[in-house]
């Protein structure tokens, strides 16, 4: 039996020489493998496997969720063009006007419905460590906090200034006739009492996200907060936007918000 190798014996000189045909075939085989690897890394992000992310990596997944009609800011309902800068927020379409900080108002930030402060407050990592803030310390030393902070169900696009003004204030409802603070946007902040009243259109969604964070991570709601969210959940039912958002997050993260998914099915929206 004759074995073909990358070297051949020259019948005249008796010296070994390279087999050009075999080297050529190996070259094309390697080229093919490199092409496959390049394809896998360059494929559509929407086709990547579902998984949970920390906050920094979660922000890189937003193009897989917020595209088309879902590119709308949570607190003021403003459409925008891009998840990365320049965001091109359409203030005219939603009647928004900056309260104070026009530079921050011009950018999209990813708002934690249940704030990072509330997520970390009762965790052992929530303290300053050297030059690290309590939040940074949790991000770097507590893997579970990192996953909680990056949970896509808890993140929504917000106008930066409104996100900053909301800070870590709790959601509340104290007036049916809000005095606008951001043009005609109906979300308002009470800086003195440290509370935030979101516009009506998103109250039910915010309640259902809060229920999800409690069920998934044990972030307990106070009795007062629970009563308010139960009212919002009933008063402001799921809509097509919320159901589509949940469906897209499922494809990226691999889980539904059960407080959304069940009601979307009942309403025939999925």
Secondary structure, DSSP 8 states (H G I E B T S, - for coil): -----SEEE-TTT--EEE-HHHHHHHHHHHHHHHHHHHHHHHS-GGGS------HHHHGGGGGGTS-GGG-B-TTT--BBS-SSSS--B-HHHHT---SS-HHHHTSEEEEESS-HHHHHTTSTT-S-BTTB-HHHHHHHH-HHHHHHHT-GGGEEEEEHHHHHHHTT-EE----SS---SBTTB--EEETTTTEEE--GGGHHHHHHHHHHHHHHH-----HHHHHHHHHHHHHS---HHHHHHHHHHHHHHS---HHHHHHHHHTT--
